[in-house]
Amino acid sequence: MASTVPSLTGQTVVVIGGSLGIGLETARLARAEGAEVIVTARSADRLQEVGRELGATTAAFDALDFAALHRFFDDLPDQVDHVLITGPGPYYAPLADLDPAEVRRDVESHLLLPIEVARHATKKVRPGGTLLFMGGTGGRRVAEGLSIIGALTAAMPALTRNLALELAPVRANLIAAGFVDTPLSATLLGDQLEARRDQLRTTLPIRRVVGPEDIAALAVHLMTNTAITGATLDIDGGQQLVQG
């Protein structure tokens, strides 16, 4: 007979970038599965709402301010079990239009942030817990404007595999998502959002758009399945199969 005890009872989940989208949905699901939740984000006002909704502990800071990130982990009063790191999304630009400041921020978000979290979080993460990183599948294509995200997309699985070995018995895994219907996607696409949704509903093998709750379900599974480490898990509704 299956257990009815929530899968994260007695555990603590940290979500860095948890005020919207994938981070917020993961925090909600982790809370529903019995976890204590600590949520960070830049917006103090938005975090107050999340804290009230989830009964979560919150901390407002920019995760790319690595001194603030270090203080956050140093100041945690107890060990935690899982840490999810979300990001600002990919940066697309053809070579001639690249903004060095945006490139630098993209590298910091996708590579240096996971490294800094790994360096400073693992002393606070219990053995068998996990670090979860967010990446994507779109950068696996070759096209104009994908040079930076393509390089970072290739680098993140290699980083994850090496961290899984170096940080053991703490686990490290990467979630590689395709298009996800989040507020970030709405900001990026603007008035083209509904057309993109319609296209995906028609072309994806699953015949629906992937939502943040789908990513959250995978994240919680990776928290609870202690046999998985060093893995890159694709979740795109079959988008790569149809090149959409």
Rosetta blueprint (number, residue, H / E / L):
1 M L
2 A L
3 S L
4 T L
5 V L
6 P L
7 S L
8 L L
9 T L
10 G L
11 Q L
12 T E
13 V E
14 V E
15 V E
16 I E
17 G L
18 G L
19 S L
20 L L
21 G H
22 I H
23 G H
24 L H
25 E H
26 T H
27 A H
28 R H
29 L H
30 A H
31 R H
32 A H
33 E L
34 G L
35 A L
36 E E
37 V E
38 I E
39 V E
40 T E
41 A E
42 R L
43 S L
44 A H
45 D H
46 R H
47 L H
48 Q H
49 E H
50 V H
51 G H
52 R H
53 E H
54 L H
55 G L
56 A L
57 T E
58 T E
59 A E
60 A E
61 F L
62 D L
63 A L
64 L L
65 D L
66 F H
67 A H
68 A H
69 L H
70 H H
71 R H
72 F H
73 F H
74 D H
75 D H
76 L L
77 P L
78 D L
79 Q L
80 V E
81 D E
82 H E
83 V E
84 L E
85 I E
86 T L
87 G L
88 P L
89 G L
90 P L
91 Y L
92 Y L
93 A L
94 P L
95 L H
96 A H
97 D H
98 L L
99 D L
100 P H
101 A H
102 E H
103 V H
104 R H
105 R H
106 D H
107 V H
108 E H
109 S H
110 H H
111 L H
112 L H
113 L H
114 P H
115 I H
116 E H
117 V H
118 A H
119 R H
120 H H
121 A H
122 T L
123 K L
124 K L
125 V E
126 R E
127 P E
128 G E
129 G E
130 T E
131 L E
132 L E
133 F E
134 M E
135 G E
136 G E
137 T L
138 G H
139 G H
140 R H
141 R L
142 V L
143 A L
144 E L
145 G L
146 L L
147 S H
148 I H
149 I H
150 G H
151 A H
152 L H
153 T H
154 A H
155 A H
156 M H
157 P H
158 A H
159 L H
160 T H
161 R H
162 N H
163 L H
164 A H
165 L H
166 E H
167 L H
168 A L
169 P L
170 V L
171 R E
172 A E
173 N E
174 L E
175 I E
176 A E
177 A E
178 G L
179 F L
180 V L
181 D L
182 T L
183 P H
184 L H
185 S H
186 A H
187 T H
188 L H
189 L H
190 G H
191 D H
192 Q H
193 L H
194 E H
195 A H
196 R H
197 R H
198 D H
199 Q H
200 L H
201 R H
202 T H
203 T H
204 L L
205 P L
206 I L
207 R L
208 R L
209 V L
210 V L
211 G L
212 P H
213 E H
214 D H
215 I H
216 A H
217 A H
218 L H
219 A H
220 V H
221 H H
222 L H
223 M H
224 T H
225 N L
226 T L
227 A L
228 I L
229 T L
230 G L
231 A L
232 T E
233 L E
234 D E
235 I E
236 D L
237 G L
238 G L
239 Q H
240 Q H
241 L H
242 V H
243 Q L
244 G L
